[in-house]
Structure formats: structure tokens, C-alpha cells
Amino acid sequence: MTMTQAGTVSHYFAGANTPAGFYSRYDQIAPADAQKVFILKGGPGTGKSTFMKRIAADLVARGYDVEYFHCSADNEGIDAIYVPAAGAAVLDGTAPHVVDPKFPGAVEEIINLGQFWDERALRSPAVREEIIRLTRGYKVWFQRAYDARRAALAWLEEWAGYYRECLDVGRVYAASEALIAQLLPPVASPARAGRARRLFASAITYGGARTFLDSLFDGLTRRIVLTGPPGTGKKTIAGRLADAALARGHDLDVFHCTMYPERVDHVRLPGLGAGVITSFWPHEYAPRPGDEVIDTGAFVQHDRLSVYAEAIAGAEAAYRAALQREMYLLGQAKAWHDELERCYIPHMDFEGMERLREATLERILALIAERGA
């Protein structure tokens, strides 16, 4: 009997908890030409994450690659999966990452897991009041976590500001140009502009800082690691590389910062076997043998910086404390959300949902067969 080789699993975040609230990049989960997108609707405790995990596990066991998109507050939870061989995604379309069909029926389809709950039981006075109380409560904890993230940003801006004041910007630009020249072959006139898939590689969760940098950049033949204090040009270098790669027709994966979600932290160039990684607490990356390291702290005029030493130490300590506070508050939100899920779980028809899951898996396998994958 021939054993099927298991598929490959990749891990990402498609959303982030930022100082401005939840930031969604769910439009990057499936490509624009996706064949099918199943949008799950339903309350907490209705099994959305388990539904996706089991479909993914079955597909991987059959030899198909699957991309996992983790919850940015609870790393153990899954918010979406994408199956390249099928051109199909299954995703959680509920708040805070609300997704509705753009092309109903033709591409997207809503799967309502609420059909499996016992509405009469949920509407009983005791259960109903508990659901309302816990829903309001966990949202308060989440809001306080966002407050802590905003406080962390303020301290980070102060910390970075001292370094920006003493930064030799010309050396930052020179380093970015040298990196572009090293990594990107010159192209006279690219056939088309490159394409970028924009996601997140890291998150602050209730369990602490989580990152998938090791697995995302594993297998590349060349890795450049950017280190250095805030405000010393790491994001400038990564962003300029991404822009240059796109202009020269390269497809790439761009991973954005959860503190500044429009700015670039990491760039992966699969076609060139190269990547640039920003390593900064709490999402640090330990360079491996053969990795190249660029310390942007070398671009700072340290004789001018010394006058700010005490203020820098204070801002750094406050920044770290604010992020630790955010993790604590997310933990409180998680505890309340777990209690909320327990209001639903006893009143769910999980056998019926399992039959729907199996039917959805069969539909994805049929899409794979149609595409000849």
C-alpha cells in the first residue's frame, strides 16, 4: 500500500490588533481569481475554528498544501484557511473581521453555523442574560487592550524620536540602495509590474508575542536580518526594497508591522530565494548561520545621542510595560470570551455540523479534481 506524502502547512496572520483597532488584510487570503470562498457565520462557541482545522487536517493528510491564518488575539484559533490546489478558502466572516460576499454564488457562499444552535435554549432568560453580559464584558477588555497598544505606540514614538534626531539618513538610503543592487537583478523593462501579497507575520496575543518568521523564511538561500533601535531606518530599508522589487516585476510576500500597519517589516522574494527580516522586540528573529545582519544602529551619530540616554531608557521601559499590559488585558478578554463560548456549546448540534463539514470537504476535493491538481 502506497502512503500519501502529507501536504505542506504555512502559517500567517491576516489581521492585526493595532493602535487604531483591528486591521484586516482578509482580502489577501485568497487571490482575486479564487474559485470558491466559503464564509462562515455564527456566534462564539459554534465551532468555526474547529470546522476549518478539521478540513485543513484532512486535506494535508491527503497530500494537499494548506495555508493557515491564525487569530491575532488567540494564536490557537484559526480565522481562515486557503487551499491553493482548489483555489478555495474557508474563512470566519464574523466581527471584527466581517466578510460578506462580493460575487454571491459565483464565488462566495455563506455557511451559517447558527443553523445548528438551539435557539429556544439560547433565548431562555438565564442563558440570554449571560450571553449579553459576557459579550459586553469581553468587549470592554478588548477596548482596554487597544488603549494599552496606543500607549505603547506613544512610548515607541518617543523612543524612536531620539534616534531619528541623531540618524544619518543618507547612510540609511545608501544601505537600502546597496541591498537592492545585491538582491534584485537589473531589468530594462519588466513584462509586468510585480504582485505583492500583504499579510502579517506576527501578533500580540493573550498568550504573549507570537511570530511565524522562522517558518516563513525557512528554505530561502539568502536571509538579511535588520536589527537596531527604533527610528533607525529598518522599515525604510524593507519598504524601499519591496517597492523596487515590484517595479522590476517580482512577485513577493510583504509582511506589515502591527504597530504601524501601513509600513513594511519583512519582505520575502520566493522567486529569488531571498528575504529581508526585521528583528525587534517583541517579534525577534535569531539569525542562523549564513544569515547577513545589518545593524541600523550603526547609522546613528552616538555622540549626539548620549544626551538622551536617560530619556531613552525610560521610554523603552514604558513601551515594554505597555505591551505586557496589553497581553494581560487580552488574557482577560480571552477568559470572558471562553465563558461566552460555554453558553453556546451545550446547545449546538455538532453532529449536524460535522456532516456539513464533511460535505464542504468533498466540495473542495471536487474543485481540486476539476482543476486537475
N, C-alpha and C positions, 0 to 999 in steps of 0.2 A: 504494500500500500504506500503510495507516494504522499509525503507530508507537504502541505502547502506552507510556503515561507510566509511568515507574518508580515503585514504591511508596516510602513514607517509612520510614526506618530510625531507631529510637530506641535509645539505649544506657543501660544500667543495670548495677548490681551487685545481686545477690540474696543475697549473703553477704559476710561481712567477717572479717578476721583481727583479733581484739580481744585485750585483755589476758587475757581468760578463755578464749581459744582461738577456734575457728571459730564464728561466729554465723550461723545460717541464717535467711533470710526466704524460703525457697523456696515456702512456702505462699502467697506474694504474686505469684508469677509468673503463674499462671492464676487466673481468678475461680472462685468456688465453683460456678458453673453451667457450667464448661468442658465442651465436648462430648467432647474426647479429649485424653489426656495420654500421650505415648509416653515411657517411662522407659528410658534406655539403660543397660545394664550391660556391663561388660568392663574389662579392665586398661588400664594406660598403654600408649600406642602403638597402641591398637586403632582409632583414628580417630573417636572420639566427637565431638570438636570439629569436625573436617572434615566429618563426616556432617551436623551441624547447619548449618554455614556454607554448604554447597552447597545444602541445601534452602532456606535463607533467601535465598540469592542468586537461585535460580530463581524464587522467589515474588516477590521485589522486582522482578525483570525483567519479570514478568507483570503488575505494577501493584499488588501487594498490600503493605500495610504490615506490617512485621515489627519486633518488639522483640527486641533482643539483650541477653542477660545475660552479662556478662563474668566471667572467672575473677578472683577477688580477689587471687590471688598472681601470675598471669600474664595481663596485660591483653590479650595477643594471643589467648588461648584463650577459647572460648565454653563456658559451662556450661549455657545454655538459650536457646531461642527461643520466642516466643509470637506466634501469628498471629491477630489479632483477628477477621478475616473468617471464619476457620474455627472460632473458639473452641477452638483446639488449641495445645498446647505440646509441644515435644520437649526433654527435659532429661537431663542427666547425673545418674544416681541413685547414683553411687558415692561412697565416702568422699572428703572429710569431710562432704559434703552428701548423706548416704544418703537416698534416697526410695524408698518401697515403696507399692504400690497400696492405696488406701483402698476403692475400689469396683472390684475386678479385673474386667476385661472390659467392665463397664458404662461406665467412664470411662477408667481407666488400663490400659495394656498394656506389658508388659516386652519390650524388644527386646534380645536377648542377642547382643552383638557378639563374645562369646567363641566363638560357633559357627564363626567364621571363622579361628581360630588353629589351628596345627598342634600339638596337644598333645604328640605324641611328640617333636617338636623342642624344645619348651619344657621337657620333663621330662628331656632329656639332661643328664648330670651337670654339664657345664661351664656350660650356659645356666641350669639350675636354680640352681646355686650363685651365679651372678652376679645373678640376679633377687633372691634372698634378701638378698645383701649390699647391693645398691643400694637395695632397699626399706627395709631397716633404716637405711641411711646417710642417705637423704634425710629420713626422719622425724626423725632426730636434729637435722639442720639446721633443720627447721621448728620443733621444740621450742625450740631456741635463739633463733629469731626471735620466738617468743611470749615468751620471757624478756626479750628486748630491748623488746618492746612493754610488758610490765609495768613495766620500769624507766622507760620513757618516761612511763607514767601516773603513777608516783610523783613524778617531777620536775615533771610538769604540775600535779599536785595541790599541790605546794609552791609553784610559781609562782603558781597561781591563788589559793592561800590568802592570800597577802599582799594581793592586790587585794580579795578578799572582806572582809578585815578592815577595809578602808577604803572600802567601797562604800556609797553611799546607796541602799539597797534601794527606798525609796519612789520614787525617780526611775526606777528600772527598771520598777516596776509602772505608774507613770504613763505611761511611754513605750509599754508594751505595750497599755494601755487606749486610748491615743491612736491607735495603729496599728490596733487592732481597730475603732475607730469610723470610721477613714478607709477601711478596706478592705472591711468587712462591712456590707451593708445591714441595718438592723434588721428582725427577723422576729418578729411577735407570737407565732405558733405554727406552727413548721415542720411540713409534712406528714409528714416522717420525719426521723430523725437522719441526718446525713451519713455518707458512707463514706470511709474512708482506705485508700489503698494504701501500704504501708510498705516502703521499699527503702533502698538506699544509693546515693549519687551519686558516691562517691569510694572509693579504696582505696590502700593502700601495697603496691606490687608489687615484684617483683625488679628491674624497670626504673625504679623510683622512684615518686613520688606520681602518681596518675592520677585525673582528675576529668572528669565529663561535665556540669558545671554550665553551661557555655556553651550547649551544645545543648539541655539540658533546659529552660532558662529562656528560650531564644530564642523570639521571637514573642509574648511577653507584652507587654501595653501598659504595665504598671507593674511595676517591679522595685525592691524595697527591699533594700539591702545592709547587713548588720550587720557592723561592724568593731569592733575593740577587743581589749585584752588578755584572757587567760583569767580567768574568775571575775568578769566584769563584767556578766553577765546576758544574753548573746546567746541562749543556749539557753532561758532563761526566757521571753524575748520570743517566740521562734519557737514554743515549746511552748504558751504561752498562746494565741497566735493559732490554732494548729491545733485546740486544744480548743474555742475559741469558734466556729470555722468549722463544726466537726462538730455542735455544739449547735444551730447555726442552719440545719442541713440541707444544708450544702455538701459536695460530694464533692471530695476533694483528694488530692494526692500528698505524702506525708511522707517525707523523707529523713533517716535517722538518722545519728548520729555513730559512727564506727568505734572511737573510744576509750571512749565511753560509749554502748553500742548501744541503750539504752532511751531515750536523750534525743534531742531533735529539733534538727537543724541547719538544715534548709531546708523550706519549705512552698510548694507550687505549687497555685494555685487556678485551674484551667483555665476554669471557668465564669465567673469574674470577670476573667480576663485578667491576674491579678496573682500575684506571687510574692515570697517573702522568702528571701534567700540569706545564709548566714553565711560570711564570708571570714576564714579563719585558717590560717596556715601549718601543714602543707604544702599544704592544699587551698584556695588563694587564688582569688578571683574579681576580675577587674579591672572596676570599674564602667564602664558605657557611657554615652555622652551621654544625658541624660534620667533616668538612674537616681538614686534617692534614697539617701543614705548616712546611717546612724545610727551614730555612733561612741560605743559604750558606755563608752569610756574617760572620757568627759565626766561620767559618774556617780560617779567616784572622787574622794574627798577627798585631793587630791595633797599637801596639807601634812602629812597623816598618813603618806602612802606613802613619803616621801623617806627615812625612816629605814631602809627595807628595800631601798634601791636596789642595794646590792652583792649581797645575797642573791637578789634578783630576777634580776639579770644572770647569776649562777651557775646558778640553776635553769633559766633559759631556755636557756643554752648546753648544759647537760646533757640537757635534753629533746630539743633538736635533734640532739645527738650520738647519743642512744639510738635515735631514728628512723632516722638514717643507718645505724647499726649493724644495725637490723632489715632495711633494704633490702639491705645486704651479705649478711646471713645468708640472706635469701630468694633472693638470687642464687646462693649455694652450693647451696641446696635445689633450685633450678631446674636447675643443672648436673647434679646427681646424678639428678634425675628425667628429664632428657633422655637420659642414659646408660641408664636403665631402659627408656625407650621404645624405644631402639635394640635392646634384647634381643627385643622383640616384633615390630617392624616387618618383619624379613625372613621371619617365619613367619606372616604374615597373608595371607588370600585377599581382597585388596582388590577384585578383580573381582566376587566374590560379594557383598561388602558394598555395592558400587556398585549392583548390581541391587536389593538390599534398599532402598537409599536412594531409588532411582527409584520403587519400589513404594510407599514411605512418602509420597513427594511426591504421587503420584497419589491416595493416600487422603486427604491433606489437601486437595487440589483438589476431591475428591468432597464433602468436608464443606462447602467453600465453596459448591459448587453447590447442595447441599441447603438451605443457609441463604439462598440467593438473593443472596449478596453479590457 
